[in-house]
Each structure stands twice: as C-alpha cells, then as structure tokens.
Amino acid sequence: MKTVIVSGGTVENIDLIKKYIKTASYIICADSGFDVVNKIGIKPNLCIGDMDSVKSNLDKQNVKIYPQNKDYTDTELAVNIAIEKGSDEIIMLGCTGTRLDHTLANIMLLKTLIDKKIKCLIVDSHNKITLCNSHISLSGKKGNLCSLIPITKCISITTTGLLYPLKNECLLPGSSRGISNIFNSTNAKIELKSGYLLVIRSCD
C-alpha cells in the first residue's frame, strides 16, 4: 500500500502534491498539511496532530487530535500510523522548509522506515530524498544532480550512471565528497555493503 503524507512545511508547487496524491492508496495530513490538501479539493483518509496550525474547517474530516505537549512531531505520528496501516511505500510531502529542525527530523525518519523495509521518499519542489543501506536504482535526466551523503560510515560503495563513479569506496560522515555528482545517463545505481547513505536528487 502506498501512503502519501502531507505535512505543514513549505509547499511551492501544488501540482506536485496533486501528482503524488493521485497515486496514493491512503492519504494522511499532518496538522496544516490539511490546508494544502483541502485547497485542491481532496479529502484525506486521516488528519493527525495537535492541529494548532490548521486554518481550514475540519468538519466532516476523520481527525485524530493529540495534545500540543507531546513527545513526537505531527509528521512522525503520521508516519507511525502509515506503518500501522501496513504501508510498503510512503511519500512525504510538505516535510521540508524553513524549520531546519523539522526538516532534519523528517529526513531521519527515513532510517526508521528503511529499517522496517518500507520504501520512502521525501519530495519537494527542488529535491527527492531517500536513504540507501544496500542498493537502489534511480531515474533522472542527464545533467541532473545527485548527492550522496553518509549519515554513518558507508563501506564499499559502487555507483553506475553517475559522472564521478565510486568503486568499492568508503564515505565517512562529515565528508562532502559525495556532493553534486551528476547523472550521465537516465538511470543510475548505487550499491553499498554497509551503512546508511542519503541520496538526494536536486535541481535549483
């Protein structure tokens, strides 16, 4: 089951939200993510969070409200529900923006999901962010940027389809060596023996 989570971060492109929601089996809005989904006339399956930032009318919505003083962010609560529902793929929208603390926390949720063998992607107008701990296949246009950022020691990384190849190499946290690689094909592959590697496809 593919679940789309829409959170209350920065949303610059409503069409991007529409694109991913169309493919969803289940839609969860975290707090003011409901304002975005409501604007395009789509009713989510669930609204979740403390709902302190929502401006739209929540009447007739399926809402699960938590207190403001809670241990988890609204987005993590949404992720936990998606896991409970049996999702095998989760797309996270509105999960980046001016609140760097929330952005980083949402990116780190990728580790929770990959450890549960759930495919997950964070998408905004400029980035597609995923996490790799074994192998991954990527699509892109020639010239697109693809950055590899280790969040743990990553051993024996091999890439194909990227301009600056790695072959059985190691990347360590704190290194910028993997930043701004470039697709030289429409498809790329990344493999690693161990570790957690953020893979970020970006466009300015």
C-alpha positions in Angstrom: 0.0 0.0 0.0 1.3 3.4 -0.9 0.6 6.1 1.6 1.1 9.9 1.0 1.8 12.1 4.0 1.3 15.8 3.6 2.8 17.9 6.3 2.9 21.6 7.2 6.3 22.6 5.7 6.9 24.7 2.6 4.8 23.8 -0.4 5.7 25.8 -3.5 4.1 23.6 -6.1 0.5 22.4 -5.7 0.7 20.4 -8.9 3.5 18.3 -7.2 1.1 17.5 -4.4 -1.6 16.5 -6.9 0.8 14.3 -8.8 1.7 12.2 -5.9 -1.7 12.1 -4.2 -3.2 10.6 -7.4 -1.1 7.5 -6.9 -1.9 7.1 -3.2 -3.9 4.3 -1.6 -4.1 6.2 1.7 -3.6 10.0 2.4 -2.6 11.3 5.8 -2.4 15.1 6.6 -0.2 16.1 9.4 -1.5 19.3 11.0 -1.6 22.2 8.5 -0.9 19.8 5.7 -4.6 19.6 5.6 -4.8 23.2 4.4 -2.8 22.2 1.3 -4.9 19.1 0.5 -8.2 21.0 1.2 -7.1 23.7 -1.2 -7.1 21.2 -4.1 -10.4 19.7 -3.1 -9.2 16.3 -1.9 -10.5 14.6 1.2 -7.7 12.8 3.1 -8.3 9.5 4.9 -6.9 10.9 8.1 -5.9 14.2 9.7 -3.5 13.9 12.6 -1.6 16.0 15.1 -2.3 18.8 17.6 -3.9 20.7 14.7 -2.7 24.1 16.2 -1.8 25.5 12.8 -4.8 24.4 10.6 -6.7 27.3 9.1 -9.3 25.2 7.2 -12.5 23.9 8.6 -12.0 20.3 9.8 -15.7 19.5 10.0 -16.6 16.1 8.4 -12.9 15.1 8.4 -11.5 12.0 10.1 -9.3 13.7 12.7 -7.1 12.2 15.4 -6.0 15.0 17.7 -3.1 14.9 20.1 -2.1 17.4 22.8 0.4 20.1 21.9 2.7 18.9 24.7 3.6 15.6 23.1 6.8 13.5 22.5 6.6 13.3 18.7 6.2 15.6 15.8 2.9 15.5 13.9 4.8 14.1 10.9 6.3 11.2 13.0 2.8 10.5 14.3 1.6 10.3 10.7 4.5 8.0 9.8 3.6 5.7 12.7 0.0 5.5 11.5 1.2 4.7 8.0 3.3 1.9 9.4 0.4 0.5 11.4 -1.8 0.6 8.3 0.7 -1.8 6.5 2.2 0.7 4.1 5.1 -0.7 2.0 5.7 2.7 0.4 5.5 6.2 1.9 5.8 9.5 0.0 6.4 12.5 2.3 5.3 15.9 1.0 5.5 19.3 2.8 8.2 17.8 5.0 10.9 20.4 4.3 11.1 24.1 4.7 12.3 27.0 6.8 12.2 24.9 10.1 15.5 23.2 9.7 14.9 21.2 12.9 11.8 19.7 11.5 13.4 19.1 8.1 16.3 17.2 9.7 14.0 15.2 11.9 11.8 14.2 8.9 14.9 13.1 7.0 16.0 11.0 9.9 12.6 9.3 9.9 13.8 7.6 6.7 16.1 5.4 8.8 13.1 4.2 10.8 11.3 3.3 7.6 14.2 1.6 5.8 14.9 -0.5 8.9 11.3 -1.7 8.5 11.9 -2.4 4.8 9.5 0.3 3.8 10.3 2.3 0.7 10.2 6.0 1.4 10.8 9.3 -0.5 10.7 12.9 0.7 9.8 15.2 -2.2 9.7 19.0 -2.5 9.9 21.4 -5.5 13.7 21.0 -5.6 14.6 17.7 -4.1 13.9 14.0 -3.9 15.4 12.5 -0.8 15.8 8.8 0.1 18.0 6.6 2.1 20.0 3.6 0.9 21.5 0.8 3.1 22.1 -1.8 0.4 21.3 -0.9 -3.2 19.0 1.5 -5.1 18.1 2.3 -8.7 17.4 5.9 -9.6 15.9 7.7 -12.6 16.8 11.2 -13.8 17.8 13.3 -16.7 21.3 13.6 -17.9 22.9 16.5 -16.1 20.7 16.2 -13.0 22.4 16.5 -9.7 22.7 13.5 -7.3 24.4 13.9 -3.9 25.5 11.0 -1.7 25.7 11.9 2.0 26.8 9.3 4.5 25.0 9.5 7.9 27.1 6.5 9.1 30.3 5.0 7.9 29.4 3.7 4.4 31.6 0.8 3.2 32.2 -0.5 -0.3 30.1 2.0 -2.3 29.8 1.4 -6.0 27.9 3.6 -8.4 27.0 3.4 -12.1 25.3 6.0 -14.3 26.9 8.9 -12.4 29.7 11.2 -13.9 32.0 10.7 -10.9 31.9 7.0 -10.2 32.7 5.2 -6.9 34.0 1.7 -6.9 34.1 -0.2 -3.6 34.9 3.0 -1.8 34.1 4.3 1.7 32.4 7.5 2.7 32.5 8.8 6.2 30.1 11.2 8.0 31.4 14.8 7.8 32.8 14.3 4.3 31.4 16.4 1.4 33.0 14.2 -1.3 29.6 12.8 -2.5 28.0 16.2 -3.0 26.9 17.3 -6.5 27.5 14.1 -8.5 25.8 14.2 -11.9 23.6 11.8 -13.9 25.4 10.9 -17.1 22.6 8.5 -18.0 18.9 8.4 -17.4 19.4 5.7 -14.9 21.8 5.2 -12.0 22.5 2.5 -9.5 24.1 2.7 -6.1 25.3 -0.3 -4.0 27.0 -0.4 -0.7 28.0 -3.2 1.7 27.0 -1.5 4.9 26.0 1.9 6.3 23.2 4.4 5.7 23.6 6.7 2.7 21.3 9.7 2.0 20.7 10.0 -1.7 19.4 13.5 -2.8 18.4 14.3 -6.3 18.3 18.1 -6.6 17.5 20.9 -9.1 17.9 24.6 -8.5 
